[in-house]
Structures are given as C-alpha cells and as structure tokens.
Amino acid sequence: MIQQKIIYNSLKEFQESNLSDHTSISLQLNYNNLQDQEAAILGDAIKKCVNLISIALSLNYNSIQDQGLLVLGQAFANCQNLQDLTLVMSNNLFGEQGISNLGQGLVKCKNLISFTLIIGSNRIGSQGAQNLGEFLSQCQNIKNLTLNLYYNDIGSKGASYLGSQFGKCQNLNNLTLNIQANKICNEGINGIAQGLSKCHNLQSVNLNFLANNIIGKGASIICASLENCIQLSTLILDFQLNDISDQGSIELGNTIQKLKNLQTLALNLGQNNIGPSGAQKLGQGLANCKNIQNLSLNLGANKIDNEGALGMVKDLSACNTILSLVLVLYKTQITDEIMANLACSLATLQKLYNLSIKLETNDISYREKQRFSRKIQKLKRIVKKFILFD
C-alpha cells in the first residue's frame, strides 16, 4: 500500500528519516548548491529506501555533474519496487556521459510505469539524446513518459534517434516531449514520427518543437505518424517560431482530419509564415474532426488577412461538437471589415460554452471592438468569455 507522499526540503532531514519505511516521497532540493559529493550522500540514502514505489526528486539549479548521475542511477536501481519516478535536474553541469550513467541504473528498474525526466539547460548534446534513447528502448513497461530536454543542443540526429526508440515502448499511453530550441530540422521530425507510428496504444500526445528549424510539412509528418493510434483523444502540438508556411499548414489540415477520435486538440503555429490559403485549408481540415470538443488554435503573428481569418472561422463553425474554443490571431492582418461576420460565425457553434479569442495588434477600430464584444456577450449559452484586443 502506497502511503501519502512525504515531502522533504532538506537533505539532512531526509537522511535522518526512517528510510526503509518510505513508499512515496518528494525531495525538493532546488537551489542548494549540491555537487557530486552531496549527490553521493543523497544516493546512499535513496538506496536504503528498499520499499520505495514513487519518488519525485527535484534538483534544479545545482552543480551536479556526470559522476553524480552515476550514483543516483545506482541508487534507483536498488529500488526494485519503483513504479513512478520524477527526476527534475534543469540547470546543472552534466552532459552526455551523465545521461549514460543514469540510464545504466534505470534499466534495472523493471517495474517502472511512469517516468518524468526534466533536464533543460544542461549540455547533453546529440550523443546524450541517443544515450537516453538506448535506455528507453529497454523500458517495455512504461505507460506514461515525460521528457523535457529544452536547450540541450541535441540537434536533428539526437532527436531522430531518441524518437525512433519510442516505438519500442509498446505499452506507452501518454507521451510528453519538450525539445524546444534544440536546432532540430525535418530530419529529426522524421525519426520521431517513425517511433510514434509504432506506438499504437497512445491516448495523449504533447509535443513541443518551439523555436527549432522545422519547415513545410514537419507538422503534418507528426500527425500522419499517429493515424493508427485509434485511442488517441488528446493531441497538443507546439510549432511556434518555425517555418511551417502555407504549404505545411495545408498538409497539416489534410492529415489532422484523419485522427478521427480526437477530442482535445491544441495547435500552436504562431510565427510560422502562414498566409490566407494556409489558414483556410487548416480550418477545412479541422472542420472534419467530428469529435473535437476542446480546440485551441494559435495562428498569431502570421500573414493571415481578412479572407483567410474569416474563411477559417466559417469552416470551424461547422464543428458543432466544440464545447471550448481558444482562438489566437494577434498581430495578423485583420481589420474592421470582417468583425461582424466573425461574430456571426462564432455564434453558430451551438454547443460552445467557453470562448477565448485574442486579437491584439490588429487594425481594428474601437467601434468595431465594442460591437464585436457586445455580440459575443449576448450569446448566453457561452458561460465563459474572454476577448482581448489590446
């Protein structure tokens, strides 16, 4: 039986506790100036937690290096009952060898079901990502996986190999992968898609590719890889600050409609050089997602004019299953001309009860802003409304 999670904010306090009695613990040791010596002390204590089932270890902003991860990996290997591991170590000093060291211990945790690794702003590089992939390829029982690897310079080669290993996690249900700002191009996307295409039991996927070098059909490649995931109900994709363009947006619209069982969809395509035709075709594709209930669409800071914005929203209005809609169109090319029709199109969403629309930095007059707001406010069935112009 798992006890209520016990939280420790001091290494000494944890050391002095009844280690063998623990089944569920959280260690919050951020900003403690811990180095490999302290990591060894921590590892020795964790080794004695022989009944441990769940541990959350937060070590952000310390100075732990490769050797420290070796000791921690060995400690986790001694916890044979471990099912749930969260390891948060952003802004430390380890690299590719540290990931290899950690993986050598974790592969011995044969009962691991949920694994969260947050190691942003370290220096694992391409080889470190490949080392992580080697570990994951041996994790047959993992159902819930979260990897946050932002700012690690892993590149396309590292991302491709890491992603290709997801396919060996046959029991994977829920995947979150954050590899923003890692110099990844479409080559890396192809490897990730290859792995995802073999994960037929996925129910929820959250992928963050913000600020990489992805062009054209990169987003559609990911969606196409998920077509055989018939249980997939939640998809969150962040491609902001890439170069998807019109062609990529059109292809995304064509592929996303094939994900028939999606209920929750969030697309962040801000700042991607998408124009009117890309927006309209994306809207047409989304209109064919007949089970969507929660939709969040960010197309801010693109080259979308009145025709593109209104055409997209008119297509979305055909989705009568939508309950919640977040629509972000800041810094586009929308003017007064379409505001009345925009409100009318939104009004046709008969089941909508939650609406958030953001239209900052457009050429919309005060008068039209007021008219638009009044029309939306009159829609009594929409219980929650948020309209942002400035």
N, C-alpha and C positions, 0 to 999 in steps of 0.2 A: 504494500500500500504506500502510495506517494504522500509524504507529509506536506503540509503547507510550506511554500517556498520560504526559506530563511535568508534574509539579506544581511550581508556583511559589507561594511565600508572601510574596514581596517584589516590588513594582512595579519597583524598580531592577534586581533580578536578571533579571526578565523582559525589560526594555528592553535589557539588555546581552547577551541570548542571540542565537543565530542565527535571527532571526525568520522568514526566508524558508524555513527548513528544517522548520518545525513543521507537523505534520499533526493532532496531537491534544494538547491542553494543558488543564490545570486551574489556574486562578488563584484562590487563596484569600486574599482581601484584606478580610476582615471586620474591623470594629473598628479601622480605620486612619485615621479622621477625614479621609477623602478628600472633597474638594469638586469643583466643576466643573472647576477648574484641573487637578487630578490626573486627573480623568476624561478630559480632553483629551489629556493625556500618554499615558494608557492607550490611548485610541482611536488615536492616531498609531502606537503600537507594533502594535496589532492589525491596522491597515491593511496593514502590511508582511508580515503572515502570509498571503501570497497562496496558499499551498498548504494552508491550514487546512481540515480536514474536520470536526473535532469540537472544541468548546470548552465548558468549564464555567467560568463566571465568577461568583464569589461575593463580593458587596459588601454584605453585611448590616451594619446599624448604622454607616453613614457619613452624609455630609451632601450627597449628590448631588441636584441639582435638575433642572429641565426641560432646561436647556442641556446638562447632562452627558449626558442620554439622547440628545439630538440627535447629539452627537459619537460616542457608542457605536453608534448606529444607522448612521451613515455609515461607521463602521469595519467593521461586519459586512457592509454592502453591498459592500465591496471584496473580500470573501472569497467569490468566486463558486463555489468548490467546497464550501462549507459545507453539511453534511448534518445535523449534530447540534449543537444549541445549548441550553445550560442557562444561564439568567440568574437569579441569586438576589440580590434587592435589597430585602429587607424592611427596614423602619425607616430609610428615607431621607427626603428632603424634596421629592420630585417630585409632580406632580399630573396632571390630565387632559392638559395640553399635553405633558408629558413622554412620555406613552404615545403620543400622536400623533407626536411627534418620533421615537421609537423605531420605530414602525411604518413610517414613511416610508423608513427604511433597510432594514428587514427584508423588505419586499415585494420587494426586489431579489434576495433570496436564493432563487432559483428552485429550487434543489436541496434545500431544507430538508425533511427527512423526520421528524425528531424535534425537538420544541420544548418546553422546560420554562421557564415563567416564574413565579417566586415573588416576589411583591411585597406581601406582607402589611403592614399597618400603615403605609400611606402615605396619600395623600389624593386618589386618582384620581376618586372620585365616580361619579355616573351617566354623565357625559359621557366620562370616561376608559374606562369599561367599553365604551361604544359605540365609542370610537376603537379599542379593542382588537378589537372585532368587525369593524370595517372592514378591519383588517389581515388577520384570519383568513379573511375572505371571499375573499381573493386567494391563499390558500395551498392550491393544488389538490393538492399532492403530500404534504402532511403525513399521516403514518400514526400517529404517537404524539404526543399532546398532553397536557401537564400545565399547568394554570393554578391557582395558589394566590393568591387575592385576599382573604384574610380581613381583616376590619377595615378596609374601604376605603369604607364608606358608599355603595355603588353602588346600593342600592335596587332596587325591582322593575323600574323602567324600564330601568336599566342591565343588569340580569341578563337581562331578556327579550330585549333587542336582541342582547346578546352571545351568548346561547344560540341565538337564531334563525339566527345565522351559521354554527353548526356544520354545518348542512345543506349548506353549500357546500363542505365538506371531504369530498368523496366517497370519498376513499381512507382515511379515518380508521378505524384498527383499535382503538386503545387510547386511552381518554379518562379523565383525572382532573381533576375540577373541585372546588376548595375555595372556597366563598363563604360560609363561616360568619360569623355576626354582621355581616350587611350590610343588615338591615332589609328583607328580601325577603318578600313575601307570595305568594299563589297566582298573581297576575298575572305575576310573574317566573317562576314554575314553568311556566306555560303557554307562555311564549316559549322556554324551554329545551326543553320537550317537543316543541315544533314543530320545532326544529332537529334534535333527536335522531331524530325519526321519519323523517328523510331520510338518516340515516347507516346504510345497510343493511349495511355491512361491519364494524360494531363487533364486537369479540371480548371486550373487557374494558371495563367502565364503573365508575368510582369517583366518587361524588358526595357532597359534604359540605355539608349545609344546616344544620348545628348552630346553634342559638340565632338563629333568624330568626322570622318571623311567619306561618308556614305552618300552615294549618288544614285539617281534614277530609280531603278526597280528594287533597291535594297529592302525597302519596307514590304513590298509585295512578295519578295522571296521568303521572308519570315512567315507571312500569312499562308502562303502556299504550302509551307512545310507542316502546317497544323491542320490541313484539310482532313486527315484521317483520325484526328482526335475528337471522336464523336461525343465525348463527355465534357469537352471544353465549354465552359459557361462564362468565364471571365478572362478578358484579354486587355492588357494595358501596354501600350507601345509609346515610347518617347523617342522621337527622332528630331527633336528641336535642334536647330543650328547644324543642319547637314545640307545636302543639296538634292532633295528628292525630286523637285521640279514638276512641271505639268505631266510629263510622261510617266514619272514614278507614281504620281497621285492617281492618274488614270488606271494604271495597272493595279494599284492598291485597291481601288474601287472594284475592279473586276475580280480580284481574288478574295477580298474580305467577305463578299456576299456568299461565298461557298462554305463559310463557317456557320452552318445552319442553326446550331444550338446556342449561339452566343446570347447571353442575357445582359451582361455588363461589358461595355466597350469604352476605353479611353484612348484617344489618339492625340498625341501632341506633335503637330507638324509645323510649329511656329518657325519662322525664318528659314524657309526651305525653297525659295524661288518658285512658289506655286502661283499660277495665274488663274484667270477665269475658267478656262476649259478644265484644268485640273480639279478645281473646286467643284464644278458642276458634275463631272464624271464620278468624283468621290461620293457626292451626295446621291447620285443614282445607284451606286453600289450599296451604300448604306441603306437605301430605301428597300432593298431586297433582303435585308437581315430581319426576318419576320418575327423573331423572338426577342429583339432588343428591348430591354426595359430601362436601362440606365446608360445614357450616352454622354460622353464628354469629348468635345472636339475643339482643339486649339489650332486655328489657322492664322494666328496673329502675325503681323509683320511679314505678310506675303503680298503678292501683286494682284490681289483679288478686287475687281471693280464691282459696280452695282449689278451687272448682269450675272457675274459669277456668284456673288453672295446670295442674291435673290433666287437664282436657279437652284442653288444647293439647298437652301432652306425650304423651297417649294417641294423638292424631292423628299427631304426629310419629313415633311408634313404627312407623307404617305405612310409613315411608320406609326400606326395607331396603337402599337404596344408600348410606346415610350412613356414612362412614368416620370423620369427625371432627365433633364437636358441641361448640359453646360455647354455654351457656345461662346468661343473666344475669337473675336475678329478685330482686335485692337490694331491700330496702325496699318489699316488696309486702304482701300480707295472708295469707301462707302460714303455716299452723300445723301442729302435730303430726299432725293428723287424716289428712293425705294422704301423709305421708312414706314409708310402706311401699309404697303403690300407686305413688308417683312412682318409687321404685327399681325396682319390677317392670316398669313401662312402659319405662324406660330399658334394662332387661335384655333386652327383646325386639328391640332393634336388633342384629341378628345379625352385621353386618359392622363394627360400631363398634370402633375400636381406640384412639381418642383422645377423652377426655371431660373437659371443664372446666365445672363448674357452680358458680355463685356465688349464695348465698342469705343474704347478710349482712342484718342489721337486719330479721329476721322474728321472729315469735313461736314459735320452735321450741325445745323443751326440750333440755337437754344429752343426755338419754337418747335422744331420737329422732335427734339429730345423730349419735350414736355408732352407732345401729342402721343408719341410712342409709349411713354411711361403710363399715361392715362389709359390707353387702350389695353395694355397688359394688366394694369391694376384692376380693370373691370372684369377680368376673367376670374371669377370667384372660385372656380374649381382648382386654380393654381394656388395652393396654400402658401408655398414659399416662393418668393420672388426676389431676385437681386439683379438690378440693372445698373451698370456702371458706364458712364460716358466720359468722366474726367478723372 
